[in-house]
Every structure is written in C-alpha cells, then in structure tokens.
Amino acid sequence: MRDRHSKRTPVDAPIPHPAARRLSRRTFLQASGSLLAGGAAAPLLPHSTSAREPAMQDADTELRRLQEQRRILIRGGIVLTLDPAVGDFEQADVLIEDGKIQEVRPNLTVASDAAAVIDATHMIVLPGFIDTHHHCYQGLLRNILPDGILADYFRDIIDTLTPAYQPRDAYAGMLVSALGALDLGITTVVDTSQVAHTPEHTDACIQALQEAGIRAVFAYSRGAGPGTQHPHDLRRLKTQFFASEDQLLTLALQAGMTNTQFWPLARELGVPIVEHVVGSTAPVSATIVALAQAGQLGPDVEFIHCTGLSEAAWRAIADHGVKISLAVPIEMAMRHGMPPIQQALDHGIRPSLSSDVDTNLTPDPFTQMRTVFTLQRALLNERALQGEENLPPLLTVREVLEFATLEGARCAHLEHKVGTLTPGKEADIVLLRADRLHVWPLNNAPGAVVTLMNPSNVDTVLVAGKVKKWRGNLVGVDIPRVLRLVEEARDGVLRRAGFPLRLLG
C-alpha cells in the first residue's frame, strides 16, 4: 500500500472536504419521461424544496454539480487501481476530467470552483465490474427456470420463449438488464443476445443499450424462427451503429461454432468473435483444434464456458491467445460440466467472469467472484487432503478481483479504455460502501470486496465519467415506467408462447 501520509504537492487552493454526512437512501431523481438516448441524465422532476428534508436537497445539489462539471474529484477513499504501475492506496484521490482519469494519488488539490467533489470516506474505489457474457434480452425471464438444467433451458427459453419475442420485448429485456447491471456495479457487459429475429429486433436491442448508458460489446447473434437474420447483417450494423470507436458501444459476432465460416466477415470488418464452447454437449474440441490448424484462432476470439475440452484444445487456446469467459455459478447449476478454472490457470490463461442467464441465477458480480474463489480452492484443497503434493497455488482475492475487472476488459478488447484506474483511461468507476454492519471494520479491502460484500454496498457508479448511480440510486431512470414496460413485455411473450407463469413454483 502507498503511505496515506504522502507529502501534499500544492496545485491550487485545496477543496475542503465535504461534511461527513450520509444521505438518505430514497430515490431522489426520476426521469420526466423516456430515458434519453446515449444514457444522458434525464431532467429532474419538479419538486417543492420546502417539503424536502435537508439531506435530500444536498443530494440534489451535489448531483447537479457532478453532472455540470468537466472535472470530478473522488476524495479520500481506499483506492484499488489494479494497475501495478500506479499502485493501490489506503487513502487517495482520483481526478476525472472530460470523462477520463487524469490523476490518482493521495492529497490531490484542485481549485475549489474547478471540480465537483465526491466524498469517498469509508468507501473502496475501484474499476467498474465487467461481465463478459450475458444474454441481456432475457431480463424479462428472470428466475423463470431456477431449477432448470441446460436441456430445460434449450427447450423452454431458446426453443419456446425466445421465438415469441417481438422487437419491443427485446428492447424491454435489454433495458432492464442493462440498468440492472449498472445498479450492481457492472459498467461493461458483453451481450450475446440471440434474439435477432429481424433487423427491428436487433435495432431495438441496440437502442436499449444506448439509452441505458452502459458500456457494452453487442455480440450480434442469429435469432430463432423462420425470419431469423443472416450474419451478413453484421455489415449493416457496423456502418449504421458502430462506425466510430469513440463511443460506449462496440460490435462483435457470435455465429455459433457450427458457423465459423462467417468468422472471415467479422475480421474483414474489424469485429471480434464471441462463441459458446461446451464440450460436454458437443464435440467442440476437434473443431477448436481444426480452427487452430487452419490459422483461424487468435486473440480476437472469446470462448465462453470451455467445459469438457481436451488437452489438445486447451493447448490450442493457450497458444493462440484466445480469451476465456467463465460463468461458474451457471456452469455448476445447469450441467455445463465442471467449470474449468484450474485448467485455464494451468495453461497460463487468466479468465474473465460472466453471468450468462438471469433465467436461472443472479448476474451480480459478487456472486461470480465468490463462487470462482471458493470453487478453485475447494478443488485444490480436496486434492491436498487426498495427499497430493506440489499443487498449483490457491487463488487469492486480489486475483479474483482482477478477473472481474482487468481480465474482463482484456476479454472484451477494451483494455485500452477501461479495466484499471489508470490515468488516460475512461472513468468507469465504482464506489463500494465499507461502513456497513456486514463489512465493518475494514481489515482487507480486496478481501472485503470478494468475500464480504453484496450489491447493497454499491453506492456510486460512473461510466466514462458520467454518474449512473449516486448514493445508492440510479440516476435519471423512471423506474416505475421500466417496471411496467418489462412486466407488459413478459406477459406478452408468455402469452404468445403458451408458457404458464408459476409464481409459486
């Protein structure tokens, strides 16, 4: 850790620390209508200041200043940059300017009128979490299949419910998933939608991501049913929505391991490739080896799950720099096969983490981290108890935290933009409250994040320097509207599919 008493280097008159008040947890902002395209904050609702408690008025004032200022100073938090060149700090400040991180060190000083201040006392400041594989359109179907395995998922979700989606349903599912991710501290998601029945479905998904204001890799995937799109629509999407690299959304292709003939199109367009690889249900190991021999594997490829693979397939993945995404809770619960965390580590691969499907389990990053941490240690501990020696090392909480941030950025091909709190990168930042009864006193910051915290600790979330969650509440979101929209879409999908809703199981 860096010394919290590092010498102050004056730049200008210091900003006084804000009062050590703690704000009300009530929602204090609502959108006046639809979410704004591009994730911009919606206008404040009219209100009577005389009827509002002082803390609520302070919250509004602080947020307005954060939204109006080009510079934001996150002051006095425990800062985990996850960049070894920058280091971690027991207490430090993070300066943001025009959406990018400018400086990270203790005792930063800025002119009192030149920056808005976020008081990070008793908070852990770290890069936003990155979910490298999430079927976001299924937000309508959350927990509809809690006891299901993979065969049930294909029967009920892919073959029955997904074909019943209309474009407005895809929009609603994507919107609630993206907003839910921000609420959980996830600032980047790789969306493998698999609902591209028509161009209108695809465009609706992209619109929802834009409005939510999350950073996302939209992995264009073919839909279901007779009207399904051809992967050649990738060219239209690249031109229409993804021509610029200077935006929150980027494009990828998920064609399926039986359609790798479309990979050259992705590479022609400069689009990375995302594929599901489940060796327990299909003979994919031979396909992976053949792709390697044909020169088709490379660091622009992300493989998801990677259960049941042969040693030859693992060597091909490692030798060609293929990225790995593990959805450990889902893989264990849905019979994908044993999550290959140790196989990946044994081959020198640092995996990213992903949530996969809300139909069965929560997408929250704390669950993802804690599960991979305990599973790897359980597997190795059992080998040790059986007398095996010279075992690989046990995972540390710091390594798992890197899986959920830095390795996620690498897997999503966004390491140059996010994943660490490095000056010059975009300010995707999460502030986690440590002064909670289930966490306090704080004795180990990375350990608290991985082994003690849950979504209730997510206090503030920034994406490219824009405040998306503030003091425990999403900003600029008409939550009643979203809930109503999602419920209506869910009802329509179930009705068209003839699928009963069993609320009590």
TAVEN-V492530 format. One record per residue. RES is the residue in one letter. OMEGA is omega as a letter, one per 40 degrees, with the letter a starting at -180 (999 if undefined). Layout:
res: {RES:RES}
omega: {OMEGA:OMEGA}
This chain:
res: {M:R:D:R:H:S:K:R:T:P:V:D:A:P:I:P:H:P:A:A:R:R:L:S:R:R:T:F:L:Q:A:S:G:S:L:L:A:G:G:A:A:A:P:L:L:P:H:S:T:S:A:R:E:P:A:M:Q:D:A:D:T:E:L:R:R:L:Q:E:Q:R:R:I:L:I:R:G:G:I:V:L:T:L:D:P:A:V:G:D:F:E:Q:A:D:V:L:I:E:D:G:K:I:Q:E:V:R:P:N:L:T:V:A:S:D:A:A:A:V:I:D:A:T:H:M:I:V:L:P:G:F:I:D:T:H:H:H:C:Y:Q:G:L:L:R:N:I:L:P:D:G:I:L:A:D:Y:F:R:D:I:I:D:T:L:T:P:A:Y:Q:P:R:D:A:Y:A:G:M:L:V:S:A:L:G:A:L:D:L:G:I:T:T:V:V:D:T:S:Q:V:A:H:T:P:E:H:T:D:A:C:I:Q:A:L:Q:E:A:G:I:R:A:V:F:A:Y:S:R:G:A:G:P:G:T:Q:H:P:H:D:L:R:R:L:K:T:Q:F:F:A:S:E:D:Q:L:L:T:L:A:L:Q:A:G:M:T:N:T:Q:F:W:P:L:A:R:E:L:G:V:P:I:V:E:H:V:V:G:S:T:A:P:V:S:A:T:I:V:A:L:A:Q:A:G:Q:L:G:P:D:V:E:F:I:H:C:T:G:L:S:E:A:A:W:R:A:I:A:D:H:G:V:K:I:S:L:A:V:P:I:E:M:A:M:R:H:G:M:P:P:I:Q:Q:A:L:D:H:G:I:R:P:S:L:S:S:D:V:D:T:N:L:T:P:D:P:F:T:Q:M:R:T:V:F:T:L:Q:R:A:L:L:N:E:R:A:L:Q:G:E:E:N:L:P:P:L:L:T:V:R:E:V:L:E:F:A:T:L:E:G:A:R:C:A:H:L:E:H:K:V:G:T:L:T:P:G:K:E:A:D:I:V:L:L:R:A:D:R:L:H:V:W:P:L:N:N:A:P:G:A:V:V:T:L:M:N:P:S:N:V:D:T:V:L:V:A:G:K:V:K:K:W:R:G:N:L:V:G:V:D:I:P:R:V:L:R:L:V:E:E:A:R:D:G:V:L:R:R:A:G:F:P:L:R:L:L:G}
omega: {i:i:a:a:i:a:i:i:a:i:i:i:a:i:i:i:i:i:a:i:i:a:i:a:a:i:a:i:i:i:a:i:i:i:a:i:i:i:i:a:i:i:i:i:i:i:i:a:a:a:a:i:a:a:i:i:i:i:i:a:i:a:i:a:i:a:a:a:i:a:i:i:i:a:i:i:i:a:i:a:a:i:a:i:i:i:i:a:i:i:a:a:i:i:i:i:a:i:a:i:a:a:i:i:i:i:i:i:a:i:a:a:a:a:i:a:i:i:a:i:a:i:i:a:a:i:i:i:a:i:a:i:a:i:a:a:a:i:i:a:a:i:i:a:a:a:a:i:a:i:i:i:i:a:a:a:a:a:a:a:a:i:a:a:i:a:a:i:i:i:a:i:i:a:a:i:a:i:i:i:i:i:a:a:i:a:i:i:i:a:i:a:a:i:a:i:a:i:i:i:a:a:i:i:a:i:a:i:i:a:a:i:i:i:a:i:a:a:a:a:i:a:a:i:a:a:a:a:i:i:i:i:i:a:i:a:a:a:a:a:a:a:a:i:a:i:a:a:i:a:i:i:i:a:a:a:i:a:a:i:i:i:i:i:i:a:i:a:a:a:i:a:i:a:i:a:a:a:a:a:a:a:a:a:i:i:i:i:i:i:i:a:i:i:a:i:i:a:i:a:i:i:a:i:i:i:i:a:i:i:i:i:i:i:i:i:a:a:a:i:i:i:a:i:i:i:a:i:a:a:i:a:a:i:i:a:a:i:a:a:a:i:i:a:a:i:i:a:i:a:i:a:a:a:i:a:i:a:a:a:a:i:a:a:i:i:i:a:a:a:i:i:a:a:a:a:i:a:a:i:i:i:i:i:i:i:a:a:i:a:i:a:i:i:i:i:i:i:a:i:i:i:a:a:a:a:i:i:i:a:a:a:a:a:i:a:a:i:i:i:a:i:a:i:i:a:i:a:i:i:a:a:i:a:i:a:i:a:a:e:a:a:i:a:i:i:i:a:a:a:a:a:i:a:i:i:a:a:a:a:i:i:a:i:i:a:i:i:a:i:i:a:i:a:i:a:i:a:i:i:a:i:i:a:a:i:i:i:i:a:a:i:i:a:a:a:a:a:a:i:a:a:a:i:999}
